[in-house]
Amino acid sequence: MTDDIQPKISIVVVSLDNPEYFNLLMLGLAQNTKSPFEVLLHVNVPYRVTEWEEVIARWTQYGTLTYVTRSERNLGPFCPANDLFKQAKGEYFVFMDDDMYPAPGWDIAILKKVNPNIKCQYLSPILFQPIDAADTDADKAYNTKSFGKDIESFDPEVFKAQWKDVRNIVEDTQGICGDFFMKASLWYELGGYDPLFYGKGGDLDLKAKVWHLGMVKYGGVFEFYAVADSCLYHFAHIRNNKVGFEPGAPFMDIYVEKWGMTPGEFWQKAVDNGS
């Protein structure tokens, strides 16, 4: 992206020692994103400094990586994301994990779902994850065809050629929203992630904030959708953002105290009463 092109989409990524996977994500975004975009990155405790410096220098030179911060300890995903979004210039904000790879046209598909008449709209791509397709719970939440469990066994060209034909989720749904895609104006109105959930549960709290804003300010009009034609492959590395991190108080206690219900109770309410 050149300096004279304003990004339409700002993508925030918080990583923990995953430079190879972040590089794959950047390659995928460069090849498979049609809209002008920028990526803003926070690196928690970069153990392999040389590898990170090489990856950061490469994508900064190309102009797609526009802002980078680092920390000497693991701050978790949410507080660094709040700081990164303050520097974002796009019309739409996205949060992605560092070990993802986007399918072609992921952005166009989700942008088509944007409704300018709904102020509180939380959209999400649908994930592929390399897990056993016989897992019935996973079938409901993910496309479960495996294209590789790690970067060595993943072939981007095979994924790009086959992803659309092997999905088990082919329709948009309200029930399985993951990482968000929303208007920047909505993010600012929500105030971003709540620091109370700096370790865990920030994404669940953010969804409740969308619902609450829609109910209180916009006459009960809100919308949650996972968009079937907007897909990301997710390696789902357990180590991501968890090593050396103290999550603090149990997030469920904080969540129930704040919202008066569990995340499951909230989500049922949101799905039942969405616009």
C-alpha positions as YAML, in Angstrom:
chain: A
units: angstrom
residues:
- id: 1
  name: MET
  ca: [0.00, 0.00, 0.00]
- id: 2
  name: THR
  ca: [1.45, 3.37, -0.99]
- id: 3
  name: ASP
  ca: [1.29, 6.46, 1.18]
- id: 4
  name: ASP
  ca: [-1.31, 8.17, -1.01]
- id: 5
  name: ILE
  ca: [-3.84, 5.33, -0.76]
- id: 6
  name: GLN
  ca: [-6.06, 5.48, 2.32]
- id: 7
  name: PRO
  ca: [-6.65, 2.02, 3.81]
- id: 8
  name: LYS
  ca: [-10.24, 0.83, 3.76]
- id: 9
  name: ILE
  ca: [-9.51, -1.90, 6.30]
- id: 10
  name: SER
  ca: [-7.22, -1.77, 9.34]
- id: 11
  name: ILE
  ca: [-6.16, -5.20, 10.64]
- id: 12
  name: VAL
  ca: [-4.74, -5.49, 14.15]
- id: 13
  name: VAL
  ca: [-2.61, -8.50, 15.11]
- id: 14
  name: VAL
  ca: [-1.11, -9.30, 18.53]
- id: 15
  name: SER
  ca: [1.57, -11.99, 18.37]
- id: 16
  name: LEU
  ca: [3.68, -14.04, 20.74]
- id: 17
  name: ASP
  ca: [6.84, -15.36, 19.10]
- id: 18
  name: ASN
  ca: [5.15, -16.44, 15.87]
- id: 19
  name: PRO
  ca: [7.14, -14.57, 13.19]
- id: 20
  name: GLU
  ca: [6.87, -17.36, 10.60]
- id: 21
  name: TYR
  ca: [3.09, -17.55, 10.92]
- id: 22
  name: PHE
  ca: [2.74, -13.78, 10.91]
- id: 23
  name: ASN
  ca: [4.78, -13.70, 7.71]
- id: 24
  name: LEU
  ca: [2.41, -16.28, 6.17]
- id: 25
  name: LEU
  ca: [-0.57, -14.18, 7.25]
- id: 26
  name: MET
  ca: [0.96, -11.12, 5.58]
- id: 27
  name: LEU
  ca: [1.61, -13.08, 2.38]
- id: 28
  name: GLY
  ca: [-2.00, -14.24, 2.36]
- id: 29
  name: LEU
  ca: [-3.35, -10.76, 2.97]
- id: 30
  name: ALA
  ca: [-1.18, -9.33, 0.20]
- id: 31
  name: GLN
  ca: [-2.34, -11.98, -2.30]
- id: 32
  name: ASN
  ca: [-5.98, -12.44, -1.32]
- id: 33
  name: THR
  ca: [-7.25, -9.03, -0.17]
- id: 34
  name: LYS
  ca: [-8.86, -6.82, -2.81]
- id: 35
  name: SER
  ca: [-9.43, -3.71, -0.68]
- id: 36
  name: PRO
  ca: [-6.70, -1.27, 0.39]
- id: 37
  name: PHE
  ca: [-5.59, -2.37, 3.85]
- id: 38
  name: GLU
  ca: [-3.02, -1.83, 6.57]
- id: 39
  name: VAL
  ca: [-1.76, -4.11, 9.33]
- id: 40
  name: LEU
  ca: [-0.83, -2.92, 12.81]
- id: 41
  name: LEU
  ca: [1.20, -5.34, 14.93]
- id: 42
  name: HIS
  ca: [2.09, -5.77, 18.58]
- id: 43
  name: VAL
  ca: [4.76, -8.34, 19.47]
- id: 44
  name: ASN
  ca: [4.62, -9.67, 23.02]
- id: 45
  name: VAL
  ca: [8.09, -10.55, 24.38]
- id: 46
  name: PRO
  ca: [9.90, -11.24, 21.06]
- id: 47
  name: TYR
  ca: [12.14, -14.17, 21.96]
- id: 48
  name: ARG
  ca: [13.58, -14.46, 18.46]
- id: 49
  name: VAL
  ca: [14.52, -10.87, 17.83]
- id: 50
  name: THR
  ca: [16.39, -11.48, 14.56]
- id: 51
  name: GLU
  ca: [13.48, -13.33, 12.97]
- id: 52
  name: TRP
  ca: [11.03, -10.65, 14.02]
- id: 53
  name: GLU
  ca: [13.24, -7.85, 12.74]
- id: 54
  name: GLU
  ca: [13.47, -9.51, 9.34]
- id: 55
  name: VAL
  ca: [9.72, -10.03, 9.01]
- id: 56
  name: ILE
  ca: [8.88, -6.53, 10.26]
- id: 57
  name: ALA
  ca: [11.41, -4.92, 7.92]
- id: 58
  name: ARG
  ca: [10.04, -6.86, 4.92]
- id: 59
  name: TRP
  ca: [6.42, -5.85, 5.35]
- id: 60
  name: THR
  ca: [7.16, -2.33, 6.48]
- id: 61
  name: GLN
  ca: [9.11, -1.87, 3.27]
- id: 62
  name: TYR
  ca: [6.13, -3.09, 1.25]
- id: 63
  name: GLY
  ca: [3.92, -0.53, 3.01]
- id: 64
  name: THR
  ca: [1.28, -2.93, 4.33]
- id: 65
  name: LEU
  ca: [2.67, -3.09, 7.88]
- id: 66
  name: THR
  ca: [2.20, 0.46, 9.07]
- id: 67
  name: TYR
  ca: [2.65, 0.40, 12.85]
- id: 68
  name: VAL
  ca: [4.53, -1.90, 15.24]
- id: 69
  name: THR
  ca: [4.83, -1.97, 19.02]
- id: 70
  name: ARG
  ca: [6.68, -4.38, 21.34]
- id: 71
  name: SER
  ca: [6.58, -5.28, 25.02]
- id: 72
  name: GLU
  ca: [9.12, -6.97, 27.27]
- id: 73
  name: ARG
  ca: [6.41, -9.10, 28.90]
- id: 74
  name: ASN
  ca: [3.27, -10.74, 27.63]
- id: 75
  name: LEU
  ca: [0.47, -8.18, 27.88]
- id: 76
  name: GLY
  ca: [-2.12, -10.49, 26.39]
- id: 77
  name: PRO
  ca: [-4.12, -9.56, 23.29]
- id: 78
  name: PHE
  ca: [-6.63, -6.93, 24.35]
- id: 79
  name: CYS
  ca: [-4.74, -3.98, 25.86]
- id: 80
  name: PRO
  ca: [-2.18, -3.93, 23.00]
- id: 81
  name: ALA
  ca: [-5.04, -4.14, 20.49]
- id: 82
  name: ASN
  ca: [-6.69, -1.08, 22.04]
- id: 83
  name: ASP
  ca: [-3.48, 0.89, 21.62]
- id: 84
  name: LEU
  ca: [-3.00, -0.26, 18.02]
- id: 85
  name: PHE
  ca: [-6.52, 0.68, 16.97]
- id: 86
  name: LYS
  ca: [-5.85, 4.23, 18.16]
- id: 87
  name: GLN
  ca: [-3.32, 4.46, 15.31]
- id: 88
  name: ALA
  ca: [-5.53, 2.81, 12.68]
- id: 89
  name: LYS
  ca: [-6.73, 4.81, 9.68]
- id: 90
  name: GLY
  ca: [-9.19, 2.45, 8.01]
- id: 91
  name: GLU
  ca: [-12.94, 2.78, 7.67]
- id: 92
  name: TYR
  ca: [-13.33, -0.77, 9.01]
- id: 93
  name: PHE
  ca: [-11.47, -2.46, 11.86]
- id: 94
  name: VAL
  ca: [-10.52, -6.15, 12.02]
- id: 95
  name: PHE
  ca: [-8.86, -8.24, 14.71]
- id: 96
  name: MET
  ca: [-6.97, -11.33, 13.52]
- id: 97
  name: ASP
  ca: [-4.82, -13.94, 15.20]
- id: 98
  name: ASP
  ca: [-1.23, -14.16, 13.98]
- id: 99
  name: ASP
  ca: [-1.62, -17.79, 12.83]
- id: 100
  name: MET
  ca: [-4.31, -17.28, 10.21]
- id: 101
  name: TYR
  ca: [-4.38, -17.34, 6.42]
- id: 102
  name: PRO
  ca: [-7.18, -15.63, 4.46]
- id: 103
  name: ALA
  ca: [-9.07, -17.19, 1.59]
- id: 104
  name: PRO
  ca: [-9.30, -15.16, -1.62]
- id: 105
  name: GLY
  ca: [-11.89, -12.41, -1.47]
- id: 106
  name: TRP
  ca: [-12.41, -12.68, 2.28]
- id: 107
  name: ASP
  ca: [-12.76, -8.90, 2.50]
- id: 108
  name: ILE
  ca: [-15.15, -8.46, -0.42]
- id: 109
  name: ALA
  ca: [-17.51, -11.09, 0.97]
- id: 110
  name: ILE
  ca: [-17.70, -9.48, 4.39]
- id: 111
  name: LEU
  ca: [-17.97, -5.94, 3.02]
- id: 112
  name: LYS
  ca: [-21.03, -7.03, 1.02]
- id: 113
  name: LYS
  ca: [-22.68, -7.91, 4.33]
- id: 114
  name: VAL
  ca: [-22.20, -4.42, 5.78]
- id: 115
  name: ASN
  ca: [-25.56, -2.70, 6.29]
- id: 116
  name: PRO
  ca: [-25.11, 1.08, 6.52]
- id: 117
  name: ASN
  ca: [-28.48, 1.37, 8.26]
- id: 118
  name: ILE
  ca: [-27.42, -0.75, 11.24]
- id: 119
  name: LYS
  ca: [-25.12, 1.12, 13.59]
- id: 120
  name: CYS
  ca: [-24.32, -1.89, 15.80]
- id: 121
  name: GLN
  ca: [-23.20, -4.57, 13.39]
- id: 122
  name: TYR
  ca: [-20.61, -7.16, 14.40]
- id: 123
  name: LEU
  ca: [-19.40, -9.26, 11.47]
- id: 124
  name: SER
  ca: [-16.95, -12.15, 11.48]
- id: 125
  name: PRO
  ca: [-15.25, -14.45, 8.97]
- id: 126
  name: ILE
  ca: [-15.80, -18.18, 9.40]
- id: 127
  name: LEU
  ca: [-12.74, -20.25, 10.22]
- id: 128
  name: PHE
  ca: [-11.25, -23.42, 8.86]
- id: 129
  name: GLN
  ca: [-9.42, -25.31, 11.60]
- id: 130
  name: PRO
  ca: [-7.30, -28.47, 11.26]
- id: 131
  name: ILE
  ca: [-9.40, -30.59, 13.60]
- id: 132
  name: ASP
  ca: [-11.31, -33.86, 13.29]
- id: 133
  name: ALA
  ca: [-14.40, -33.26, 11.17]
- id: 134
  name: ALA
  ca: [-16.18, -35.95, 13.19]
- id: 135
  name: ASP
  ca: [-16.33, -33.52, 16.13]
- id: 136
  name: THR
  ca: [-19.99, -32.50, 15.93]
- id: 137
  name: ASP
  ca: [-19.56, -29.40, 18.09]
- id: 138
  name: ALA
  ca: [-16.71, -28.23, 15.89]
- id: 139
  name: ASP
  ca: [-18.85, -28.86, 12.80]
- id: 140
  name: LYS
  ca: [-21.21, -26.16, 14.00]
- id: 141
  name: ALA
  ca: [-18.52, -23.56, 14.54]
- id: 142
  name: TYR
  ca: [-15.81, -24.21, 11.96]
- id: 143
  name: ASN
  ca: [-15.16, -25.50, 8.52]
- id: 144
  name: THR
  ca: [-13.34, -28.67, 9.52]
- id: 145
  name: LYS
  ca: [-11.38, -29.75, 6.45]
- id: 146
  name: SER
  ca: [-7.70, -29.83, 7.36]
- id: 147
  name: PHE
  ca: [-5.18, -28.23, 5.02]
- id: 148
  name: GLY
  ca: [-2.29, -28.76, 7.43]
- id: 149
  name: LYS
  ca: [-1.58, -28.62, 11.15]
- id: 150
  name: ASP
  ca: [1.49, -26.42, 10.84]
- id: 151
  name: ILE
  ca: [3.23, -24.12, 8.41]
- id: 152
  name: GLU
  ca: [5.30, -26.98, 6.95]
- id: 153
  name: SER
  ca: [2.26, -29.05, 5.99]
- id: 154
  name: PHE
  ca: [0.16, -26.15, 4.73]
- id: 155
  name: ASP
  ca: [0.10, -25.43, 0.99]
- id: 156
  name: PRO
  ca: [-1.51, -22.04, 0.29]
- id: 157
  name: GLU
  ca: [-2.16, -22.90, -3.35]
- id: 158
  name: VAL
  ca: [-4.08, -26.05, -2.41]
- id: 159
  name: PHE
  ca: [-6.12, -24.10, 0.14]
- id: 160
  name: LYS
  ca: [-6.94, -21.34, -2.36]
- id: 161
  name: ALA
  ca: [-8.00, -23.88, -4.98]
- id: 162
  name: GLN
  ca: [-10.17, -26.04, -2.73]
- id: 163
  name: TRP
  ca: [-11.54, -24.04, 0.21]
- id: 164
  name: LYS
  ca: [-14.85, -23.10, -1.31]
- id: 165
  name: ASP
  ca: [-15.70, -26.64, -2.43]
- id: 166
  name: VAL
  ca: [-14.97, -28.41, 0.86]
- id: 167
  name: ARG
  ca: [-16.76, -26.17, 3.35]
- id: 168
  name: ASN
  ca: [-19.33, -27.59, 5.74]
- id: 169
  name: ILE
  ca: [-20.66, -24.09, 6.51]
- id: 170
  name: VAL
  ca: [-22.03, -22.46, 3.37]
- id: 171
  name: GLU
  ca: [-24.57, -19.98, 4.75]
- id: 172
  name: ASP
  ca: [-24.21, -16.91, 6.93]
- id: 173
  name: THR
  ca: [-25.14, -17.52, 10.54]
- id: 174
  name: GLN
  ca: [-25.76, -15.57, 13.72]
- id: 175
  name: GLY
  ca: [-24.49, -18.21, 16.09]
- id: 176
  name: ILE
  ca: [-20.72, -18.51, 15.63]
- id: 177
  name: CYS
  ca: [-19.18, -15.03, 15.39]
- id: 178
  name: GLY
  ca: [-15.45, -15.01, 16.15]
- id: 179
  name: ASP
  ca: [-12.88, -12.25, 15.68]
- id: 180
  name: PHE
  ca: [-14.59, -9.08, 14.65]
- id: 181
  name: PHE
  ca: [-15.01, -6.93, 11.57]
- id: 182
  name: MET
  ca: [-16.81, -3.66, 12.29]
- id: 183
  name: LYS
  ca: [-17.03, -0.04, 11.31]
- id: 184
  name: ALA
  ca: [-14.30, 2.07, 12.92]
- id: 185
  name: SER
  ca: [-17.02, 4.43, 14.12]
- id: 186
  name: LEU
  ca: [-18.64, 1.60, 16.09]
- id: 187
  name: TRP
  ca: [-15.31, 0.62, 17.68]
- id: 188
  name: TYR
  ca: [-14.84, 4.20, 18.89]
- id: 189
  name: GLU
  ca: [-18.39, 4.35, 20.21]
- id: 190
  name: LEU
  ca: [-17.89, 1.09, 22.11]
- id: 191
  name: GLY
  ca: [-14.60, 2.29, 23.56]
- id: 192
  name: GLY
  ca: [-12.73, -0.81, 22.44]
- id: 193
  name: TYR
  ca: [-11.92, -3.77, 24.67]
- id: 194
  name: ASP
  ca: [-12.63, -3.38, 28.38]
- id: 195
  name: PRO
  ca: [-9.31, -3.48, 30.32]
- id: 196
  name: LEU
  ca: [-11.08, -5.54, 33.00]
- id: 197
  name: PHE
  ca: [-10.78, -8.45, 30.59]
- id: 198
  name: TYR
  ca: [-7.15, -7.92, 29.64]
- id: 199
  name: GLY
  ca: [-6.36, -11.62, 29.97]
- id: 200
  name: LYS
  ca: [-9.43, -13.51, 28.83]
- id: 201
  name: GLY
  ca: [-12.99, -12.78, 27.81]
- id: 202
  name: GLY
  ca: [-12.40, -9.43, 26.13]
- id: 203
  name: ASP
  ca: [-13.95, -10.70, 22.90]
- id: 204
  name: LEU
  ca: [-17.04, -11.98, 24.73]
- id: 205
  name: ASP
  ca: [-17.39, -8.67, 26.54]
- id: 206
  name: LEU
  ca: [-17.05, -6.74, 23.27]
- id: 207
  name: LYS
  ca: [-20.00, -8.63, 21.80]
- id: 208
  name: ALA
  ca: [-22.08, -7.76, 24.85]
- id: 209
  name: LYS
  ca: [-21.12, -4.11, 24.43]
- id: 210
  name: VAL
  ca: [-22.39, -4.19, 20.83]
- id: 211
  name: TRP
  ca: [-25.67, -5.71, 22.00]
- id: 212
  name: HIS
  ca: [-26.03, -3.25, 24.89]
- id: 213
  name: LEU
  ca: [-25.36, -0.21, 22.71]
- id: 214
  name: GLY
  ca: [-27.90, -1.41, 20.16]
- id: 215
  name: MET
  ca: [-30.51, -2.01, 22.83]
- id: 216
  name: VAL
  ca: [-30.01, 1.24, 24.74]
- id: 217
  name: LYS
  ca: [-29.16, 3.78, 22.04]
- id: 218
  name: TYR
  ca: [-30.44, 2.39, 18.74]
- id: 219
  name: GLY
  ca: [-33.88, 1.08, 19.56]
- id: 220
  name: GLY
  ca: [-32.96, -2.57, 19.93]
- id: 221
  name: VAL
  ca: [-31.36, -2.71, 16.49]
- id: 222
  name: PHE
  ca: [-28.13, -4.72, 16.36]
- id: 223
  name: GLU
  ca: [-26.75, -7.53, 14.26]
- id: 224
  name: PHE
  ca: [-24.23, -10.36, 14.62]
- id: 225
  name: TYR
  ca: [-23.24, -12.34, 11.55]
- id: 226
  name: ALA
  ca: [-20.53, -14.80, 10.61]
- id: 227
  name: VAL
  ca: [-20.11, -14.56, 6.84]
- id: 228
  name: ALA
  ca: [-19.77, -17.93, 5.10]
- id: 229
  name: ASP
  ca: [-17.91, -16.67, 2.03]
- id: 230
  name: SER
  ca: [-15.35, -14.82, 4.15]
- id: 231
  name: CYS
  ca: [-12.98, -17.54, 5.35]
- id: 232
  name: LEU
  ca: [-9.73, -17.70, 7.29]
- id: 233
  name: TYR
  ca: [-7.61, -20.78, 7.84]
- id: 234
  name: HIS
  ca: [-6.57, -20.92, 11.50]
- id: 235
  name: PHE
  ca: [-3.76, -23.10, 12.78]
- id: 236
  name: ALA
  ca: [-5.07, -22.51, 16.33]
- id: 237
  name: HIS
  ca: [-1.75, -22.62, 18.15]
- id: 238
  name: ILE
  ca: [-2.34, -23.06, 21.86]
- id: 239
  name: ARG
  ca: [0.84, -21.15, 22.72]
- id: 240
  name: ASN
  ca: [-0.41, -18.00, 21.04]
- id: 241
  name: ASN
  ca: [-0.53, -15.16, 23.61]
- id: 242
  name: LYS
  ca: [-0.49, -17.51, 26.61]
- id: 243
  name: VAL
  ca: [3.15, -18.11, 27.54]
- id: 244
  name: GLY
  ca: [4.27, -16.19, 30.61]
- id: 245
  name: PHE
  ca: [0.95, -14.44, 30.97]
- id: 246
  name: GLU
  ca: [-0.94, -13.97, 34.25]
- id: 247
  name: PRO
  ca: [-4.61, -13.60, 33.37]
- id: 248
  name: GLY
  ca: [-5.68, -12.13, 36.71]
- id: 249
  name: ALA
  ca: [-9.15, -12.68, 38.21]
- id: 250
  name: PRO
  ca: [-11.44, -15.31, 36.64]
- id: 251
  name: PHE
  ca: [-13.09, -13.56, 33.72]
- id: 252
  name: MET
  ca: [-16.44, -15.30, 34.28]
- id: 253
  name: ASP
  ca: [-16.83, -13.67, 37.69]
- id: 254
  name: ILE
  ca: [-16.08, -10.26, 36.21]
- id: 255
  name: TYR
  ca: [-18.40, -10.86, 33.26]
- id: 256
  name: VAL
  ca: [-21.37, -11.93, 35.38]
- id: 257
  name: GLU
  ca: [-20.86, -9.01, 37.75]
- id: 258
  name: LYS
  ca: [-20.77, -6.56, 34.82]
- id: 259
  name: TRP
  ca: [-23.60, -7.95, 32.70]
- id: 260
  name: GLY
  ca: [-25.74, -9.90, 35.14]
- id: 261
  name: MET
  ca: [-25.57, -13.03, 32.99]
- id: 262
  name: THR
  ca: [-23.08, -15.55, 31.64]
- id: 263
  name: PRO
  ca: [-21.69, -15.27, 28.09]
- id: 264
  name: GLY
  ca: [-23.92, -18.17, 27.06]
- id: 265
  name: GLU
  ca: [-27.02, -16.44, 28.43]
- id: 266
  name: PHE
  ca: [-26.07, -13.21, 26.69]
- id: 267
  name: TRP
  ca: [-25.46, -14.94, 23.38]
- id: 268
  name: GLN
  ca: [-28.85, -16.66, 23.46]
- id: 269
  name: LYS
  ca: [-30.46, -13.29, 24.15]
- id: 270
  name: ALA
  ca: [-28.56, -11.66, 21.27]
- id: 271
  name: VAL
  ca: [-29.41, -14.39, 18.77]
- id: 272
  name: ASP
  ca: [-33.07, -14.48, 19.80]
- id: 273
  name: ASN
  ca: [-33.56, -10.70, 19.69]
- id: 274
  name: GLY
  ca: [-31.24, -9.59, 16.86]
- id: 275
  name: SER
  ca: [-32.57, -7.34, 14.14]
...
